[in-house]
Amino acid sequence: MDSTRVTEQPTSFERPQPGADPVDPRGALLHTPTPACAPGAGALPAQGRHGGDISVPVTTAHTPPGTSDPGTSTPFGKGKDTVSDPASEHSQPGAEQTAERDTPRPRPAPETIPLQPADEQDRQGADCQERRSGQSLPPGRPTPMRRDGDRLRFVGAATRRIARGIDLDEIVMGLCRATVPTFSDAILVYLRDPLPVGDERPTGPLLLRLRRTDRIPAERDTENGFLPAAQPEPSELDTVGAELCEVRPGSALAEVLRGVRPVFTEAPAARAALPELLGESGASAVPGGQRAILAPLRGRRRVIGAALFLRRPERIPFEQDDLLVAAQLATHSALGIDKAVLYGREAYIADELQRTMLPETLPRPTGVRLASRYLPAAETARVGGDWYDAIPLPGSRVALVVGDVMGHSMTSAAIMGQLRTTAQTLAGLDLPPQEVLHHLDEQAQRLGVDRMATCLYAVYDPVAHRITIANAGHPPPVLLHLGGRAEVLRVPAGAPIGVGGVDFEAVELDAPAGATLVLYTDGLVESRLRDVWTGIEQLREKLAATAQLTGPDHPPPLEALCDEVLDMLGPGDRDDDIALLAARFDGIAPSDVAYWFLEPEDAAPGRARRLARRALSRWGLEELSDSVELLVSEVVTNAVRYASRPVTLRLLRTDVLRCEVGDDVPQLPRLRQARATDEGGRGLYLVNRLARRWGATRLSTGKVVWFELNRG
């Protein structure tokens, strides 16, 4: 038989026999009918073609031509001698036809019939039962596949099972479950460690690691057509297998793997390769007599592993045509493993891309607590265009951003990353929310046509307890009040980013202490099962119900609140990826804020020191007076030197002490090393050494220089 294909038998041999049970989807054992043996009946030797086709045993009865013997069985059922009726092979059953004309004729044996193996010759006394029904085998043992149709059905079912796998483990498990026990009693699957990806050239020595091994289980259920299995006695197969082996160049194992085709381990080259693959003890436990097949697993570019099919000594050995079955299994498995590894790499790249596009950690700005969640749409679409961000702003403010780029692809993720970077840059300029959306719209148009996204940009001021929101076609946020009331904020929807030629409008709303603002993307509230406004109403009800659990005086914890919100998603609701950002407004009490205006004159630094000392004394922070007076004097001195308008000085008492000095000069100060002969230039050096943190931010009207000190 040609090694590249499997030749089917004629139509009469493909017709299912009464009582036959083909391979079921669970990989059940192959059942063959049990013909009755008439006295004097003999079994012809197995038929075979000159091309090496699969042998088909034929049982005939010594009955005179033209007579009918009801006790005689052909391989296709009882009936009259089909040799005397040449029309019966192609006749179709009809209402007027009798059962005698419905029996197909078995194919006559060719003149040259190959001899049976020795172990088959020993069973000629009971071959009518064993070779056609397998009844002489131990209970639960699979009947060997003795027909082309058996093998074709098995290969078809096995390859479908292997093809169902997506990742590496599913494909290897599909190979094992499909072959044990139908084709073999045990299987060992070795794969390269590590597996090469695509066209990647592996480096280092070739290592094979035992990925999975399966054997006939001790017990088997009898449901769904499975044969009852007796308790298998301990066998040498249980000791076969080594965890890791190195394939040395030029070794017997390397030659077998290079040959690609499956071989019996009885072959000299394969027998020499077994100790290298299994170890000396494992190789000695491999049964002889063509009961083991070593099949290399070759992917698109190179050999990626090997599979070893084993049968117990009491089983009928493998036949020559079983090598073709092993080749088909190995080829489908290797190609599936190649694709699974490539898919795994793509999924890893997608995960890394998505992770770098989203913030790793959220900042901890003063007066607000943050929590977030991100869920991809599905395993096959794990890269999307949803993003969220929290950006600290001057004056202890914070910008809250959530957006959604249309589509699910690498392109959508790349556009999302560019828009997020643009939003961070614009936020650093301290532009109003509507101006930020306007510049984002221009940036989206520069990226190309149909680069559209929705975005919601909000700025929270913990001192004023106010929030300013601008919207570009995004679902409105939900504000959960301290008492448990949840309301959908009335924010002008606006047009999506990328439309161009539209204006955006911002609204300023109260942000009371203890309230929680929930920003989200449409994947949370919209699906095939509900429209967006129905989902928003369900979200509002879910937030209100969650707040009732902690009482009217205590807001729910942010992390638990995010988990509860995601629990509203039912099965099948994940049509889109989801970004969720929750902000708890703690605010800063007016008693913890001190604010002054200083005229740009020489006396301003001294006045700033006195005002700071009084505020620290009122707050009980006298131990910080020396450091604060020194740093405030240096920063205010630098501000009044160049400012033309009044300088602002603000002190904030939170978990740290924060000082902010603002002027109308846009140039930011830079830390530099002053020379020994310089009279100035050491102010920022002192700030850098004494302050916990410091920085400078450019505003639309100037800049703010700030520093923080620990409170004891």
C-alpha positions in Angstrom: 0.0 0.0 0.0 1.2 3.5 -0.7 2.5 5.0 2.5 0.9 8.4 1.7 -2.7 7.2 1.6 -5.1 4.5 2.8 -6.9 2.5 0.1 -10.5 1.8 0.8 -12.0 -1.6 0.2 -14.8 -2.2 -2.4 -18.4 -1.2 -1.5 -19.4 -4.7 -0.3 -16.6 -4.6 2.3 -17.6 -1.1 3.6 -21.2 -2.1 4.2 -21.8 -2.2 8.0 -22.3 -5.7 9.4 -25.1 -6.7 11.7 -24.0 -6.3 15.3 -21.0 -4.2 14.4 -20.2 -1.2 16.6 -18.0 1.4 15.0 -15.8 3.7 16.9 -17.9 6.0 18.9 -17.0 9.7 19.6 -15.5 8.8 22.9 -13.0 6.5 21.4 -14.9 3.3 22.3 -13.5 -0.1 21.4 -14.0 -1.5 18.0 -16.6 -4.4 18.1 -16.9 -7.0 15.3 -19.6 -9.5 14.9 -19.3 -13.1 16.0 -20.0 -15.5 13.1 -21.0 -19.0 13.8 -18.6 -21.7 12.6 -20.2 -24.6 10.8 -18.8 -28.0 11.2 -16.1 -28.5 8.7 -15.8 -24.9 8.0 -12.3 -23.6 7.6 -10.7 -20.1 7.6 -8.8 -19.1 4.6 -5.5 -17.4 5.2 -5.7 -13.6 5.3 -6.2 -12.0 2.0 -3.9 -9.5 0.6 -3.1 -7.5 -2.4 0.3 -7.3 -4.2 0.5 -3.7 -3.1 0.3 -4.6 0.5 -3.3 -3.7 1.2 -5.0 -4.5 4.5 -5.8 -8.2 4.8 -9.4 -9.1 5.3 -10.2 -12.6 6.7 -13.0 -14.5 5.0 -14.8 -17.4 6.5 -16.5 -19.9 4.0 -18.5 -23.0 4.4 -18.1 -26.2 2.5 -21.6 -26.2 1.0 -22.5 -27.6 -2.4 -23.1 -24.8 -5.0 -26.6 -23.8 -5.4 -27.7 -25.0 -2.0 -28.5 -23.0 1.1 -27.3 -23.9 4.6 -29.0 -21.9 7.3 -26.3 -22.8 9.7 -23.6 -21.3 7.5 -22.4 -17.7 8.0 -20.5 -15.5 5.7 -18.7 -12.5 6.8 -21.8 -10.5 5.9 -24.6 -12.6 7.6 -26.6 -15.8 6.8 -27.9 -16.5 3.4 -27.4 -18.6 0.3 -24.1 -19.0 -1.4 -23.4 -15.7 -3.0 -20.9 -17.1 -5.4 -23.7 -18.8 -7.3 -25.6 -15.5 -7.7 -23.4 -13.0 -9.4 -26.1 -10.4 -9.5 -26.4 -10.2 -5.7 -23.2 -8.0 -5.2 -24.7 -4.9 -6.9 -28.4 -5.5 -6.4 -30.3 -3.1 -4.2 -32.8 -4.3 -1.6 -36.5 -3.8 -2.6 -39.9 -4.9 -1.5 -40.0 -7.7 -4.0 -36.5 -9.0 -3.2 -35.9 -11.8 -0.8 -33.2 -11.9 1.9 -31.3 -14.4 -0.3 -30.6 -11.7 -2.9 -29.7 -9.1 -0.3 -26.4 -10.7 0.7 -23.3 -9.3 -1.0 -20.6 -11.6 -2.3 -17.3 -11.8 -0.5 -14.2 -11.1 -2.6 -12.3 -14.2 -3.7 -8.8 -14.6 -2.4 -5.9 -13.9 -4.8 -3.6 -16.6 -5.8 -0.7 -15.3 -3.8 -1.7 -15.0 -0.1 0.9 -13.8 2.4 1.5 -16.1 5.3 0.3 -15.2 8.7 2.7 -14.4 11.5 3.7 -17.3 13.8 1.5 -16.2 16.6 -1.4 -16.1 14.3 -0.8 -19.6 13.0 -0.9 -20.9 16.6 -4.5 -19.7 16.8 -5.9 -21.4 13.7 -7.9 -23.8 15.9 -10.1 -20.9 17.2 -9.5 -18.3 14.5 -13.2 -18.2 13.5 -13.9 -16.7 16.9 -10.7 -14.8 17.6 -10.1 -13.1 14.2 -13.7 -12.1 13.6 -15.0 -11.4 17.1 -12.0 -11.4 19.4 -13.9 -13.5 22.0 -10.8 -15.5 22.8 -9.0 -12.3 24.0 -9.3 -11.3 27.7 -12.4 -9.4 28.5 -12.2 -5.7 27.9 -9.3 -6.0 25.4 -9.9 -4.0 22.2 -10.3 -6.1 19.1 -7.5 -5.5 16.6 -8.5 -3.5 13.5 -8.5 -6.1 10.7 -10.2 -4.2 7.9 -9.6 -1.0 5.9 -12.9 0.4 7.1 -12.0 -0.1 10.7 -8.8 1.8 10.3 -10.3 4.6 8.2 -13.1 5.1 10.8 -10.5 5.1 13.6 -8.2 7.6 11.9 -11.1 9.9 11.0 -12.4 9.9 14.6 -8.9 10.3 16.1 -7.9 13.2 13.8 -11.1 15.0 14.5 -10.5 14.6 18.2 -6.9 15.9 17.9 -8.1 18.8 15.7 -10.5 20.0 18.4 -7.7 21.0 20.6 -6.6 24.7 20.7 -3.7 24.7 23.2 -0.8 22.3 23.6 -2.3 20.3 26.4 -5.6 19.7 24.6 -3.9 18.4 21.5 -1.6 16.0 23.4 -4.5 14.8 25.5 -6.6 14.3 22.3 -3.9 12.1 20.8 -3.7 10.0 24.0 -7.4 9.7 24.5 -7.9 8.7 20.9 -5.3 6.0 20.8 -5.8 4.4 24.2 -7.2 1.8 24.3 -8.6 1.6 20.7 -5.2 1.5 19.0 -2.7 0.7 21.8 -2.6 -0.1 25.4 -0.2 2.7 26.3 1.3 5.8 24.7 4.2 8.0 25.6 4.5 11.5 24.1 7.8 13.3 24.1 8.2 16.9 23.0 11.2 19.2 22.6 12.1 21.3 25.6 11.6 24.2 24.8 9.4 23.9 21.8 10.5 26.2 18.9 8.0 28.8 17.7 7.4 29.3 14.0 10.6 29.8 12.1 12.6 30.3 15.2 15.8 28.3 15.1 16.3 26.3 18.4 19.6 26.7 20.2 21.4 24.4 22.5 21.1 20.6 22.6 18.0 18.7 21.5 16.1 17.7 24.7 13.0 15.6 24.7 10.8 15.8 27.8 7.9 13.4 28.6 4.9 15.5 28.1 2.1 13.0 28.8 1.7 9.2 29.2 -1.6 7.3 29.1 -2.4 3.6 29.8 -5.6 1.5 30.0 -7.2 2.5 33.2 -7.9 0.0 35.9 -11.7 0.3 35.6 -13.9 1.3 32.7 -17.5 2.1 32.7 -20.0 0.2 30.6 -22.0 3.2 29.6 -22.3 4.5 26.0 -21.0 1.3 24.4 -17.9 0.8 26.4 -16.9 -2.8 26.9 -16.6 -4.0 30.5 -12.9 -4.2 31.4 -11.4 -6.6 33.9 -8.8 -5.5 36.3 -5.5 -5.4 34.4 -2.7 -7.2 36.0 0.6 -5.3 36.6 2.6 -5.2 33.5 6.0 -4.1 32.4 4.4 -1.3 30.5 3.9 0.5 33.8 7.6 1.0 34.1 8.2 2.3 30.6 9.2 6.0 30.3 11.9 8.4 31.2 11.3 12.1 32.2 14.0 13.7 30.0 16.5 12.6 27.4 19.1 14.3 25.3 19.3 13.5 21.6 23.0 13.4 20.7 23.9 14.2 17.1 24.6 11.0 15.2 23.0 8.7 17.7 20.5 6.0 16.9 17.7 8.1 18.2 18.7 11.1 16.1 18.7 8.9 13.0 15.2 7.5 13.8 13.8 11.0 14.3 15.5 12.2 11.2 13.8 9.4 9.2 10.4 10.9 10.1 8.4 7.7 9.3 7.1 5.5 12.2 9.0 2.2 12.7 8.6 -0.9 14.7 10.9 -1.1 17.7 11.9 -4.5 16.4 13.9 -2.7 13.7 17.6 -2.6 14.6 17.8 1.2 14.5 14.7 1.7 16.7 15.9 -1.0 19.1 19.2 0.9 19.5 17.3 4.2 20.0 15.1 2.9 22.8 17.7 3.0 25.6 18.5 6.6 24.7 14.8 7.6 24.8 13.5 5.5 27.7 16.6 4.6 29.6 18.0 1.1 30.0 15.3 -0.1 32.3 12.5 1.4 30.2 13.9 -0.1 27.0 14.0 -3.6 28.5 10.3 -3.3 29.4 9.1 -2.6 25.9 7.3 -5.8 24.6 8.7 -7.5 21.5 7.1 -9.0 18.5 6.0 -5.8 16.8 4.1 -4.6 19.8 5.7 -1.1 19.9 5.8 1.7 17.3 8.1 4.7 17.5 6.6 7.6 15.5 8.6 10.9 15.2 6.5 14.0 15.5 7.5 16.4 12.7 6.0 19.9 12.5 6.3 22.4 9.6 10.0 22.9 9.9 11.6 20.3 12.1 11.1 17.3 14.4 9.4 18.5 17.6 9.0 15.2 19.5 8.2 11.5 19.3 5.3 9.2 20.2 5.7 5.6 21.4 2.6 3.3 20.9 2.7 0.1 23.0 0.7 -3.1 23.3 0.8 -5.6 26.1 2.4 -9.0 25.4 -0.9 -10.7 25.4 -2.3 -8.5 22.7 -2.1 -9.2 19.0 0.9 -7.3 17.7 0.7 -4.4 15.3 0.5 -5.0 11.6 2.3 -3.4 8.8 -0.7 -1.2 8.0 -0.7 0.1 11.6 2.4 2.1 10.7 0.2 4.1 8.3 -2.2 4.8 11.1 0.6 5.9 13.4 2.0 8.1 10.7 -1.4 9.8 10.3 -1.8 10.3 14.1 1.8 11.7 14.4 1.4 14.1 11.4 -1.9 15.6 12.6 -0.6 15.9 16.2 2.7 17.5 15.2 1.0 20.1 13.0 -1.6 20.8 15.7 1.2 21.2 18.3 3.0 23.6 15.9 -0.1 25.7 15.5 -0.8 25.6 19.3 2.7 26.9 20.1 2.4 29.6 17.6 -1.1 30.6 18.9 0.4 30.6 22.4 3.1 33.0 21.4 0.6 35.3 19.7 -1.6 35.2 22.8 1.5 36.0 24.9 2.4 39.0 22.7 -1.2 40.2 22.8 -1.3 39.9 26.6 2.0 41.8 26.9 0.8 44.5 24.5 -2.4 44.9 26.4 -0.5 45.0 29.7 1.8 47.7 28.6 -1.0 49.8 27.2 -2.8 49.8 30.5 -1.4 51.3 33.8 0.4 48.6 35.9 -0.6 50.4 39.1 -2.9 53.3 39.9 -1.5 56.4 41.6 -2.5 57.4 45.1 -3.4 61.0 44.7 -4.5 63.1 47.7 -8.2 63.0 48.6 -9.2 60.1 46.3 -9.0 56.3 46.3 -9.0 54.3 43.1 -9.7 50.8 41.9 -9.9 49.3 38.4 -10.7 46.2 36.4 -10.1 45.1 32.9 -11.6 42.0 31.2 -10.9 40.9 27.6 -13.8 39.9 25.5 -12.8 36.3 25.0 -9.7 34.0 24.6 -9.8 34.5 20.9 -10.1 38.3 21.1 -8.0 39.2 24.1 -6.7 42.4 22.6 -9.1 45.3 22.5 -9.2 49.1 22.5 -10.6 49.8 26.0 -8.4 51.7 28.4 -8.6 53.6 31.6 -6.2 56.0 33.4 -5.7 58.2 36.4 -3.3 61.1 36.1 -2.2 63.3 39.0 -2.6 67.0 38.3 -1.2 70.2 40.0 -3.2 71.3 43.0 -3.8 67.8 44.3 -6.3 67.2 41.5 -6.6 64.0 39.5 -7.7 63.3 36.0 -9.9 60.2 35.5 -10.0 58.9 31.9 -11.8 55.9 30.3 -12.0 55.3 26.6 -12.9 52.7 24.0 -11.4 52.4 20.5 -13.7 50.6 18.0 -12.6 47.1 17.0 -10.7 44.2 18.5 -7.3 43.8 16.9 -3.7 44.8 17.3 -4.5 47.9 15.3 -7.2 48.9 17.8 -4.7 48.3 20.7 -2.0 50.4 19.0 -4.5 53.3 18.4 -5.6 53.0 22.0 -1.9 53.3 23.2 -1.4 56.5 21.1 -4.6 58.1 22.3 -3.7 57.2 25.9 -0.3 58.7 25.5 -1.8 61.9 24.0 -4.3 62.2 26.8 -1.4 61.9 29.4 0.5 64.6 27.6 -2.5 66.9 27.4 -3.3 66.3 31.0 0.2 67.4 31.9 -0.5 70.8 30.3 -3.5 71.2 32.7 -5.9 71.9 29.9 -9.7 71.9 30.5 -11.4 68.6 29.9 -13.2 69.9 26.7 -9.8 71.0 25.3 -8.3 67.7 26.0 -11.1 65.9 24.0 -10.7 68.4 21.2 -7.0 67.7 20.8 -7.7 63.9 21.1 -10.1 64.3 18.2 -7.4 66.0 16.1 -4.9 63.3 16.9 -7.4 60.5 15.9 -7.9 62.2 12.5 -4.1 62.4 12.0 -3.8 58.7 12.7 -6.0 57.9 9.7 -9.6 57.6 8.5 -12.1 55.6 10.6 -9.9 55.9 13.7 -12.8 56.5 16.0 -13.1 56.1 19.8 -15.3 57.2 22.7 -13.8 58.9 25.7 -14.8 60.4 29.0 -12.4 62.8 30.7 -13.1 64.1 34.3 -11.0 66.2 36.6 -11.6 66.0 40.4 -10.6 68.7 42.8 -10.5 67.4 46.4 -10.2 70.9 47.9 -13.2 72.3 46.1 -15.1 69.0 46.2 -16.0 69.5 42.6 -15.6 67.4 39.4 -15.5 68.7 35.8 -16.5 66.2 33.1 -16.5 66.2 29.3 -17.8 63.4 27.2 -17.1 62.2 23.6 -19.8 59.7 22.8 -19.2 57.6 25.9 -21.7 56.0 28.3 -22.4 58.4 31.2 -20.8 57.8 34.6 -22.7 56.7 37.6 -22.3 58.5 41.0 -22.9 56.4 44.1 -23.7 58.7 47.1 -22.8 57.9 50.7 -26.4 57.1 51.6 -26.7 54.4 49.0 -28.4 56.4 46.2 -27.0 55.9 42.8 -27.6 58.3 40.0 -26.6 58.5 36.3 -24.9 61.8 35.8 -26.4 64.1 33.1 -23.4 64.8 30.9 -23.7 65.9 27.3 -22.9 62.9 25.2 -21.0 64.7 22.4 -19.6 63.1 19.3 -17.0 60.3 19.3 -13.4 61.1 18.9 -12.3 61.0 15.2 -15.5 62.5 13.7 -13.9 66.0 13.5 -15.5 69.4 13.3 -17.4 69.1 16.5 -17.3 71.0 19.9 -17.2 69.3 23.3 -18.9 70.6 26.3 -17.9 70.3 29.9 -20.1 70.4 33.0 -19.0 71.0 36.6 -20.8 69.0 39.3 -20.6 68.5 43.1 -18.4 65.6 44.3 -19.3 65.1 48.0 -17.0 63.3 50.3 -17.8 59.6 50.5 -19.3 59.4 47.1 -18.0 57.0 44.4 -17.7 57.7 40.7 -17.9 54.7 38.4 -16.5 55.0 34.9 -16.9 52.1 32.5 -16.9 51.1 28.8 -19.9 49.9 26.9 -18.9 46.2 27.2 -20.2 46.3 30.8 -23.7 47.5 30.0 -24.3 46.5 26.4 -24.5 43.0 24.8 -26.6 40.9 22.5 -29.1 40.3 25.3 -29.7 43.9 26.3 -29.4 47.5 25.0 -27.1 50.0 26.5 -29.7 52.0 28.5 -31.1 48.8 30.0 -27.6 47.8 31.1 -27.0 51.3 32.6 -30.1 51.0 34.6 -29.0 47.5 35.8 -25.7 48.9 36.8 -27.3 51.7 38.8 -29.5 49.2 40.6 -26.5 46.9 41.3 -24.5 49.8 42.8 -27.4 50.8 45.0 -28.0 47.3 46.2 -24.3 46.8 47.0 -24.3 50.1 49.0 -27.2 48.9 51.1 -25.1 46.0 52.4 -22.7 48.3 54.3 -25.3 50.7 55.7 -25.9 54.4 55.0 -22.9 55.7 56.9 -20.2 53.4 55.4 -19.5 53.2 51.7 -18.7 49.7 50.3 -15.0 48.9 49.8 -13.8 49.8 46.4 -12.3 46.4 45.4 -15.4 44.5 46.6 -17.6 47.0 44.7 -15.8 46.4 41.5 -16.2 42.6 41.9 -19.9 43.1 42.5 -20.3 45.2 39.4 -18.6 42.5 37.3 -20.9 39.9 38.8 -23.8 41.4 36.9 -22.4 39.9 33.8 -24.1 36.6 33.0 -23.1 33.8 30.7 -22.8 35.0 27.1 -22.7 38.6 28.0 -19.0 39.1 27.2 -19.4 40.4 23.7 -16.8 43.2 24.2 -13.9 43.9 26.5 -14.6 45.8 29.7 -12.7 48.6 31.4 -13.9 49.8 34.8 -12.5 52.6 37.0 -14.0 53.5 40.4 -13.0 56.6 42.3 -13.9 57.2 46.0 -14.0 60.9 46.8 -12.5 61.5 50.3 -11.7 65.1 49.6 -9.7 67.5 51.8 -11.5 69.3 54.6 -11.3 73.1 54.5 -9.6 73.1 57.9 -6.7 71.2 56.4 -6.0 73.8 53.7 -4.2 77.1 54.1 -4.1 79.4 51.1 -2.4 82.9 50.5 -1.6 85.4 47.8 1.9 87.0 47.9 2.9 90.1 46.0 6.0 89.6 43.9 8.3 91.8 46.1 11.4 91.3 48.2 9.4 90.9 51.5 7.4 88.0 50.1 9.8 85.2 51.3 9.8 86.5 54.9 6.0 86.8 54.9 5.7 83.2 53.5 7.9 81.9 56.4 5.7 83.6 59.0 2.4 82.3 57.4 3.7 78.8 57.2 4.9 78.8 60.8 1.4 79.9 62.0 -0.4 77.2 60.0 1.9 74.5 61.3 1.4 75.7 64.9 -2.4 75.5 64.4 -2.1 71.9 63.0 0.3 70.8 65.8 3.2 70.2 63.4 5.7 72.5 65.0 8.5 69.9 64.5 8.3 70.6 60.8 8.6 74.3 61.1 12.4 74.6 60.4 12.3 72.4 57.3 9.1 74.0 55.9 10.3 77.6 56.5 13.6 76.9 54.8 12.1 75.2 51.7 9.2 77.7 51.4 11.7 80.6 51.5 13.8 79.1 48.7 10.8 78.3 46.4 9.0 81.6 47.0 12.3 83.5 46.4 12.7 81.9 43.0 9.1 82.6 42.1 9.0 86.3 43.0 12.3 86.9 41.2 10.6 86.4 37.7 6.9 86.7 38.4 4.9 89.7 37.4 1.6 88.7 39.1 0.9 87.7 42.7 2.4 84.3 43.8 0.1 81.7 45.4 1.1 79.7 48.5 -0.9 76.7 49.6 -0.4 74.2 52.4 -2.3 70.9 52.5 -2.5 68.6 55.5 -3.3 65.0 54.6 -1.3 61.9 55.3 1.7 64.1 54.3 2.3 67.9 54.4 2.2 69.3 50.9 3.3 72.8 49.9 2.5 74.4 46.5 3.9 77.6 45.1 2.4 79.0 41.9 3.5 81.9 39.6 2.8 83.1 36.0 6.2 82.1 34.5 5.9 79.0 32.3 9.6 78.0 32.5 10.1 75.0 34.8 13.0 75.1 37.2 15.7 72.5 36.7 17.9 70.9 39.3 21.6 71.6 38.6 24.9 71.4 40.5 26.0 74.9 41.6 29.7 75.8 41.3 31.7 76.8 44.4 31.8 80.4 43.1 28.1 80.7 42.4 26.0 82.8 44.9 22.7 81.1 44.0 21.4 77.9 42.4 21.3 75.9 45.6 17.6 76.3 46.4 16.3 73.3 44.5 19.3 71.3 45.7 18.0 71.8 49.3 14.5 71.0 48.3 15.7 67.7 46.7 17.7 66.7 49.8 15.1 67.6 52.5 11.7 66.9 50.8 10.1 63.5 50.5 9.1 64.3 47.0 9.0 67.4 44.8 8.2 68.4 41.3 7.1 71.2 38.9 4.1 71.2 36.6 3.4 73.7 33.8 -0.1 75.2 33.7 -1.9 77.2 31.1 -1.3 80.3 33.2 2.2 79.5 34.4 3.6 76.8 36.7 3.3 75.2 40.1 6.3 74.0 42.1 5.4 71.6 45.0 7.1 69.5 47.6 6.0 67.0 50.3 7.2 66.2 53.8 6.4 63.3 56.0 4.3 64.1 59.1 6.6 62.8 61.8 
